[in-house]
Amino acid sequence: MQNKVIWLTGASSGIGEAFAKKLFTLPCKLAITARNSTKLQELVHLASSRPAEVKAYAGDVTDIEQMRSIANQIEADFGALDILVANAGTHVPTDVTAFDVEQYRFIMEINFFGVLNCIDAVLPKMRERRSGHIVGVASVAGYRGLPEAAAYGASKSAIAHFLESLRLDVESFGIDVSVVSPGFVKTPLTDKNDFEMPFLISAEQAAEAMVEGITRKQFEVHFPKRFTLILKFLRILPISWYHFFIKKTVKK
């Protein structure tokens, strides 16, 4: 990722913030986006003495025109955009006693369509140049259904499916596609969880794994392996076995 122009969304907190700080140590040109402009400026100031050249572009990923405008401004400031890391996302537990379709629509707008809005902003020029790397952040919650994660898991599953299909469509244009599937990572979002999170890792560890996987141009970058490999095995279980396991472990 050295000497690349990189656009990172959701940079103001959690995995995005840790990932940005990791990139500060590399000689790259980094554009950071989030709604919190104050936090973005703090990150720019923090990076001022580091190898990376960093600029902030405040914006909301649910606004497609704003994402197009930011992508154009990044290329005007830095040159051709090499890597998009569409990381912005949110999570609200699904409560069946207060079923709220509008809330779930909002989650989908940020987690899924927010990624698509960013892809829309960079794909045409990447296709013209016949180069580029598109990265979307999903979650292991998208592997199979989990309690209280219907809306969140659906949005993350949609990202993974979309990117897997997109990869087949853009490889002839020289464009790489990756999906990041984190397990439990300590962030302000997971701090809201009221249950014990197995194999919890720090945001800094997540950022390390992301940089390594994206650099290798892996399609799926998943971590921590000791957790994600267990979940991958659970995906092949018959539905009745899987539900029995979840009821005895996670739901308990």
C-alpha positions in Angstrom: 0.0 0.0 0.0 3.1 2.3 -0.1 3.0 5.2 -2.5 -0.7 4.6 -3.2 -3.6 7.1 -3.1 -6.0 5.5 -0.6 -9.5 6.7 0.3 -10.8 5.5 3.7 -14.4 6.0 4.9 -15.6 5.7 8.5 -12.2 7.0 9.6 -13.3 8.8 12.8 -13.5 5.9 15.2 -13.1 2.1 15.7 -11.5 0.0 13.1 -11.4 2.9 10.6 -9.5 5.2 13.0 -7.0 2.4 13.9 -6.6 1.6 10.2 -5.9 5.3 9.4 -3.3 5.5 12.1 -1.6 2.4 10.8 -1.4 3.9 7.3 0.1 7.1 8.8 3.3 5.1 9.1 3.5 4.3 5.4 4.6 6.7 2.6 1.1 6.9 1.0 -1.4 9.6 0.2 -4.5 9.0 2.4 -7.9 10.7 2.1 -10.1 10.1 5.2 -13.8 10.6 5.3 -16.4 10.6 8.1 -19.3 12.8 9.2 -17.3 14.0 12.2 -15.2 16.8 10.7 -13.6 17.7 14.0 -12.3 14.2 14.6 -11.0 14.1 11.0 -9.0 17.3 11.6 -7.5 15.8 14.8 -6.4 12.8 12.8 -4.8 15.0 10.1 -2.9 16.9 12.8 -1.8 13.6 14.3 -0.4 12.5 11.0 1.5 15.8 10.3 4.8 14.4 11.4 4.4 10.9 9.9 5.4 9.6 6.5 1.8 9.6 5.1 0.3 12.7 3.5 -3.2 12.9 4.9 -6.2 15.1 4.0 -9.7 15.1 5.4 -12.9 15.1 3.4 -16.0 15.2 5.6 -19.1 13.6 4.2 -22.0 11.2 4.6 -21.7 7.9 2.7 -25.5 7.8 2.3 -25.2 10.8 0.0 -24.1 9.6 -3.4 -23.5 13.0 -4.9 -21.4 13.9 -2.0 -19.3 10.8 -2.4 -18.8 11.5 -6.1 -17.7 15.1 -5.3 -15.2 13.8 -2.7 -13.8 11.3 -5.0 -13.3 14.0 -7.7 -11.6 16.3 -5.1 -9.3 13.5 -3.9 -8.1 12.9 -7.5 -7.6 16.7 -8.0 -5.5 16.9 -4.8 -3.6 13.6 -4.9 -3.9 12.1 -8.4 -5.5 8.8 -9.5 -7.2 6.9 -6.7 -5.6 3.5 -6.2 -7.5 2.0 -3.3 -11.0 2.5 -1.9 -11.5 1.2 1.6 -15.3 1.5 2.2 -15.4 1.0 6.0 -18.2 3.3 7.3 -20.9 1.3 9.1 -23.1 1.1 12.1 -25.0 -1.5 14.2 -28.3 -1.5 16.1 -29.5 -4.7 17.7 -32.7 -6.1 16.2 -35.4 -6.0 18.9 -38.4 -8.2 18.0 -40.5 -6.5 20.7 -40.0 -3.1 19.0 -39.7 -4.1 15.4 -38.7 -1.0 13.5 -38.4 -1.3 9.7 -37.2 2.3 9.3 -34.3 1.6 11.7 -33.3 -1.5 9.7 -33.6 0.5 6.4 -31.3 3.1 7.9 -28.7 0.4 8.8 -28.9 -0.9 5.2 -28.5 2.6 3.8 -25.2 3.1 5.7 -23.8 -0.4 5.7 -24.7 -1.6 2.2 -25.7 1.4 0.1 -23.0 3.5 1.7 -20.4 1.1 0.3 -22.1 1.1 -3.2 -22.2 4.9 -3.2 -18.4 4.9 -2.7 -17.9 2.3 -5.4 -20.0 4.3 -7.8 -17.7 7.3 -7.1 -14.5 5.5 -8.0 -15.4 2.6 -10.4 -15.7 4.5 -13.7 -12.2 6.0 -13.5 -10.7 2.8 -12.3 -12.3 1.0 -15.2 -10.9 3.6 -17.6 -7.4 3.3 -16.1 -7.7 -0.5 -15.9 -6.4 -0.5 -12.4 -7.5 -0.1 -8.8 -8.6 -2.0 -5.7 -12.0 -1.8 -4.1 -12.3 -3.0 -0.5 -15.6 -3.2 1.5 -15.8 -4.0 5.2 -18.4 -6.6 6.0 -18.5 -8.8 9.1 -18.6 -12.5 10.2 -22.2 -11.6 11.3 -23.0 -11.9 7.7 -22.0 -15.6 7.6 -25.2 -17.0 9.1 -28.1 -15.7 11.2 -27.3 -14.6 14.8 -29.6 -13.5 17.6 -30.4 -9.7 17.6 -28.3 -9.2 14.5 -30.9 -9.7 11.7 -30.6 -6.2 10.2 -26.9 -5.8 10.8 -26.1 -9.3 9.6 -28.3 -8.9 6.5 -26.5 -5.7 5.5 -23.0 -7.2 6.0 -24.0 -10.4 4.1 -25.2 -8.2 1.3 -21.8 -6.5 1.1 -20.0 -9.8 0.9 -22.3 -11.2 -1.8 -22.2 -8.0 -3.9 -18.4 -7.8 -3.8 -17.9 -11.4 -4.6 -20.1 -10.9 -7.7 -18.4 -7.6 -8.6 -15.0 -9.2 -8.5 -16.0 -11.5 -11.3 -17.2 -8.5 -13.3 -14.3 -6.2 -12.9 -11.3 -8.5 -13.0 -11.1 -8.1 -16.8 -10.5 -4.4 -16.2 -7.5 -5.1 -13.9 -9.5 -4.1 -10.8 -9.0 -6.1 -7.6 -11.9 -6.5 -5.0 -11.6 -7.5 -1.4 -14.1 -8.0 1.5 -13.0 -7.6 5.1 -14.8 -9.8 7.6 -13.9 -8.9 11.2 -14.9 -11.0 14.2 -15.4 -9.2 17.5 -13.2 -6.1 17.6 -13.2 -3.7 20.6 -14.7 -0.5 19.3 -17.4 2.0 20.5 -20.0 -0.1 18.7 -19.0 -3.4 20.4 -18.8 -1.6 23.7 -22.6 -1.5 23.6 -22.8 -5.3 23.6 -24.2 -6.9 26.7 -22.7 -10.3 26.3 -19.2 -11.9 26.4 -17.5 -11.6 23.0 -15.3 -14.6 22.2 -11.8 -14.0 20.8 -12.2 -10.2 21.2 -9.2 -8.3 19.6 -8.2 -4.7 19.6 -8.8 -2.3 16.8 -5.1 -2.0 16.3 -4.8 -5.8 15.7 -7.7 -5.5 13.2 -5.9 -2.8 11.4 -2.7 -4.9 11.2 -4.7 -7.8 9.7 -6.4 -5.5 7.2 -3.2 -3.9 5.9 -1.6 -7.3 5.5 -4.6 -8.8 3.7 -5.2 -5.8 1.4 -1.5 -5.6 0.5 -1.7 -9.3 -0.5 -4.9 -8.5 -2.5 -6.7 -11.4 -0.8 -10.4 -11.6 -1.7 -11.6 -12.2 1.9 -9.6 -10.7 4.7 -11.0 -12.3 7.9 -9.8 -12.2 11.5 -9.0 -13.4 14.1 -8.5 -16.7 12.3 -9.1 -18.9 15.4 -12.6 -17.5 15.5 -13.5 -17.0 11.8 -12.4 -20.5 10.9 -14.8 -21.9 13.5 -17.6 -19.8 12.0 -16.8 -20.9 8.5 -17.2 -24.5 9.7 -20.5 -23.7 11.2 -21.7 -22.4 7.8 -21.7 -25.9 6.5 -23.9 -27.4 9.3 -27.5 -28.3 8.5 -29.9 -25.6 9.7 -31.3 -27.7 12.6 -27.8 -28.4 13.9 -26.7 -24.8 13.6 -29.8 -23.5 15.4 -29.3 -26.0 18.2 -25.6 -24.9 18.6 -26.5 -21.2 18.7 -29.3 -21.7 21.3 -26.9 -23.6 23.5 -24.0 -21.1 23.2 -24.6 -17.6 21.8 -28.3 -17.2 22.8 -27.6 -18.7 26.2 
